[in-house]
Amino acid sequence: MKLKLGVPKGSLQEATFSLLSKAGFHFSVSSRSYFPSIDDEELEAMLIRAQELPRYVEDGVFDAALTGYDWIIESGVDVVSVSDLIYSKQSMRKVKWVLAVHESSSVKSVKDLEGKRVATEIVNITKNYLAKNKVSAQVEFSWGATEVKTPDLVDAIVEVTETGSSLRANKLRIVDVVLESNTKLIANTKSWNDAWKREKIENLAMLLQGAINAGSKVGLKMNLRKSDVDKVLQLIPALRKPTISHLADEQWIALETIIDEEVVRKIIPQLKRAGAEGIIEYPLNKVIY
């Protein structure tokens, strides 16, 4: 038996393959192929644009897929939401769909769009957003290069952004956040009710989440005298209590822990001054809570 997995082609492809690799699933695909090879005989994958994946999962073409929350909402499909996976093209955080206008525009809020024209890829979400704010405006689908359409072609756009740099480069000003989105692992309802497929999907979700958890953490090992343990422990913001092992020399112990990578450069000198020796920092592939 095989699980059919939809993998997003395009902007999320490289980040997704990197995450899958850290989770233990190694994909390889040629530039012209839509069918990656994978080192798991129970998985069969295909590359499809993230926008289309929710519909194909609902229809049962795929048992599961990695796609955006935005495209699930935009498609209005009935699928099982298995896991939130907070990663995007450039970072490990959510993206935002924002209402933006040219910096010279007089539009200050969504209310100012009454009777005006808006371009976006997420037509249904934008229409619902305008209706919620009781604004009547024309919403047109954008086939790309949305940032350059205002002010000459449309009055405003709804566009996705991670950092806002592209919007600023195109002299755009954010008026409001329409939707926050992140990657999700979704499943077909029939596949989810199949015991074998459900366990396979749940295992995949656990390993992917573990890979995301590990992205911001590192392992740390060190040796220290027993007399310095209390001083060292006060410096370590551990995920759980550190592991302590006894060494051949009864006056020394080995300590191992997992910490946030961002604090390592700060605490390693402190650990050294507190008596730690042989300090080793190492990367992690997965952290399963």
C-alpha positions in Angstrom: 0.0 0.0 0.0 1.2 3.5 -0.8 0.3 7.0 0.5 -0.1 9.5 -2.2 1.4 12.8 -1.1 1.0 16.2 -2.8 4.0 18.5 -2.5 3.8 22.2 -3.4 5.6 23.2 -6.5 6.9 26.7 -6.8 7.9 29.1 -4.0 7.5 26.6 -1.2 9.2 23.7 -3.0 12.8 24.2 -1.9 11.8 24.9 1.8 9.5 21.8 1.8 12.1 19.5 0.4 14.6 20.8 3.0 12.1 20.2 5.8 11.2 16.7 4.5 14.9 15.9 4.4 15.3 16.9 8.1 12.3 14.8 8.9 14.0 11.8 7.3 12.4 11.7 3.9 14.9 12.3 1.1 13.4 13.4 -2.2 15.1 14.0 -5.5 13.6 15.5 -8.6 14.8 16.7 -12.0 14.0 20.2 -13.2 11.4 19.0 -15.7 9.8 16.3 -13.6 6.7 16.5 -11.4 7.3 13.0 -9.9 10.0 13.1 -7.2 11.8 9.9 -6.2 11.8 9.2 -2.5 13.6 6.7 -0.2 10.3 5.5 1.3 8.5 2.7 -0.6 5.3 3.5 1.2 5.2 7.1 -0.2 4.3 8.3 -3.7 4.6 12.0 -4.3 3.7 14.5 -7.0 4.6 18.2 -7.4 1.5 20.4 -7.9 1.0 24.2 -7.3 -0.1 24.8 -3.7 -3.2 26.6 -4.9 -4.5 23.4 -6.5 -3.6 20.9 -3.8 -6.7 21.4 -1.5 -9.1 20.5 -4.3 -7.1 17.4 -5.3 -7.0 16.2 -1.7 -10.7 16.7 -1.3 -11.3 14.8 -4.5 -9.1 11.9 -3.3 -6.4 12.3 -6.0 -4.0 12.7 -3.1 -4.3 11.1 0.4 -2.5 14.0 1.9 -0.7 17.2 1.0 1.3 20.1 2.2 -0.3 23.4 1.3 -1.2 26.8 2.6 -4.1 27.6 5.0 -4.9 30.5 2.6 -5.5 28.1 -0.3 -7.6 25.8 1.8 -9.9 28.8 2.7 -9.8 30.2 -0.8 -10.9 26.8 -2.2 -13.6 26.2 0.4 -12.8 22.5 0.5 -13.7 19.8 3.0 -10.5 18.2 4.2 -8.9 17.1 7.4 -6.5 19.6 9.0 -3.8 17.3 10.4 -1.0 19.7 11.5 0.1 23.3 11.4 3.6 23.5 10.1 5.0 27.0 10.6 7.5 27.5 7.8 7.5 29.5 4.6 9.7 30.3 1.6 12.2 32.4 3.5 11.6 31.9 7.2 10.1 29.8 10.0 7.1 32.0 10.5 3.6 32.8 9.2 3.0 34.8 6.1 0.4 37.6 5.8 -2.0 38.6 3.0 -2.2 42.3 3.3 -4.3 45.0 1.7 -1.8 47.5 0.2 -2.0 50.6 -1.9 0.6 52.9 -3.6 2.3 55.2 -1.2 0.7 58.2 -3.0 -2.9 56.8 -2.5 -5.5 58.6 -0.4 -6.8 55.2 0.8 -6.3 55.0 4.6 -8.6 52.1 5.5 -10.7 49.4 3.8 -13.7 51.7 4.0 -12.0 54.0 1.4 -12.2 51.2 -1.2 -16.0 51.7 -1.8 -16.6 51.5 -5.5 -12.9 50.9 -6.3 -10.9 48.1 -7.9 -8.8 45.5 -6.1 -6.4 42.9 -7.7 -5.4 39.7 -5.9 -4.9 35.9 -6.3 -7.2 35.2 -3.3 -10.5 36.5 -4.9 -12.9 34.7 -2.6 -11.1 35.6 0.6 -10.9 39.2 -0.5 -14.6 39.4 -1.4 -15.5 37.9 2.0 -13.1 40.4 3.7 -14.8 43.4 1.9 -18.3 42.0 2.6 -17.4 41.7 6.3 -16.4 45.4 6.3 -19.5 46.3 4.3 -17.5 47.6 1.4 -18.6 47.2 -2.2 -15.6 47.0 -4.5 -14.7 45.2 -7.7 -12.3 42.3 -7.1 -10.3 40.9 -10.1 -8.0 37.9 -10.3 -4.3 38.8 -10.7 -2.2 36.4 -12.8 1.0 37.7 -11.3 3.1 40.8 -10.8 0.4 42.1 -8.5 2.6 44.6 -6.8 3.0 46.8 -10.0 -0.7 47.1 -10.7 -1.4 50.0 -8.3 -2.1 52.8 -8.9 -2.3 52.7 -12.7 -4.4 49.5 -13.1 -6.2 49.1 -9.8 -6.7 51.1 -6.6 -5.4 48.5 -4.2 -4.1 44.9 -4.1 -4.3 42.0 -1.6 -0.9 40.3 -1.7 1.1 37.9 0.4 4.2 39.0 2.2 6.8 37.5 4.6 9.0 40.5 5.2 7.3 43.4 3.4 10.5 44.1 1.4 8.9 43.5 -2.0 6.0 45.8 -1.1 8.4 48.6 0.0 10.5 48.1 -3.1 7.4 48.8 -5.2 6.4 51.9 -3.1 3.4 50.2 -1.5 1.9 50.9 1.8 0.1 48.3 3.9 -3.4 49.3 4.9 -4.6 46.2 6.7 -3.9 42.5 7.3 -6.5 40.4 5.5 -5.4 36.9 6.6 -2.5 35.2 8.3 -1.5 31.9 6.8 0.9 29.0 7.3 1.7 25.7 5.7 -0.6 22.8 6.8 -0.6 19.1 6.4 -4.1 18.1 5.2 -5.7 14.8 4.5 -8.6 13.4 2.4 -11.5 12.4 4.7 -11.7 8.9 3.4 -7.9 8.4 3.6 -8.0 9.7 7.2 -10.6 7.0 8.1 -8.3 4.3 6.7 -6.2 3.0 9.7 -3.0 2.4 7.7 -3.1 5.7 5.9 -4.0 7.6 9.0 -1.1 6.2 11.0 1.3 7.0 8.0 0.0 10.6 7.9 0.2 11.0 11.7 3.8 9.7 11.6 4.7 12.1 8.8 3.1 15.0 10.8 5.1 14.1 13.9 8.4 13.9 12.1 7.8 17.2 10.2 6.8 19.0 13.4 9.9 17.6 15.0 12.0 18.9 12.2 10.5 22.4 12.6 11.0 22.2 16.4 14.6 21.4 15.9 15.1 24.4 13.5 15.7 26.9 16.3 17.5 24.6 18.8 20.9 23.0 19.2 22.3 20.4 21.4 25.0 21.3 23.9 27.5 18.9 25.7 30.1 19.7 28.3 32.2 18.4 31.1 32.5 20.0 34.5 33.5 19.4 38.1 30.7 18.4 40.4 31.4 21.4 42.5 30.5 23.7 39.6 27.1 22.0 38.8 24.9 24.5 40.5 26.6 27.5 38.9 26.3 25.9 35.4 22.7 24.8 35.9 21.7 28.4 36.7 22.9 29.5 33.2 21.1 26.8 31.1 17.5 27.4 29.9 16.9 23.7 29.3 14.1 22.2 27.3 13.8 19.7 30.1 16.2 19.0 33.0 19.7 18.4 31.6 21.0 14.9 31.3 23.9 14.4 33.7 26.3 11.4 33.4 29.1 10.3 35.7 32.7 10.1 34.3 35.6 7.8 35.3 36.9 10.6 37.4 34.5 10.8 40.3 35.0 14.5 40.7 33.7 15.2 37.1 30.4 14.8 35.3 29.2 15.2 31.7 26.1 17.4 31.1 24.0 17.4 27.9 21.0 19.6 27.1 19.0 21.3 24.3 18.7 25.0 24.1 17.5 27.8 21.7 20.2 28.5 19.2 19.8 32.2 19.6 21.1 32.1 23.2 24.2 29.9 22.5 26.6 32.7 21.7 25.7 34.4 24.9 25.9 31.5 27.3 28.9 29.5 26.0 31.4 32.1 27.3 29.4 32.2 30.6 29.5 28.4 30.8 33.3 28.4 30.3 33.8 30.9 33.0 31.6 28.9 35.3 33.9 25.9 35.0 32.6 23.9 32.0 35.1 22.3 29.7 35.0 20.4 26.4 31.9 22.3 25.3 30.4 20.9 22.1 27.5 22.5 20.2 25.8 20.2 17.6 22.8 20.7 15.2 19.5 18.8 15.6 17.3 17.2 12.9 14.2 16.6 15.0 12.9 17.5 18.5 9.8 15.5 19.4 7.8 16.9 22.4 
